[in-house]
Amino acid sequence: MDRIEATNHIRTQMSEQPVLIALTANAREEDGEICMNAGMDDYISKPVELDKLVSKLEKGYDKISNFESEQVNS
């Protein structure tokens, strides 16, 4: 199962949805577009820069926090 198949499986088969951040070996823009079109929340390419990784993790955390807040308030 490749990353696209795995993402499709997670998005269609799991009731609880995790934040998915792809780690790609390629820095081409189209690789990021492929990940996003597959349903991933974000992507980062190698070599990983720590500040970019932290930023993407914080963005994912914020997404989860906002979702949980909406669930409590509804």
SULPEDA-V523383 format. One record per pair of residues at least 6 apart in sequence whose C-alpha atoms are under 6 Angstrom apart, sorted by the first residue. I is the first residue (numbers start at 0). J is the second residue. Records with the same first field share a line. If there is no record, write none. Layout:
I->J, J
This chain:
3->37
18->59
19->39, 40
20->40, 41, 42
21->42
22->42, 43, 44
23->44
24->44, 45
26->44
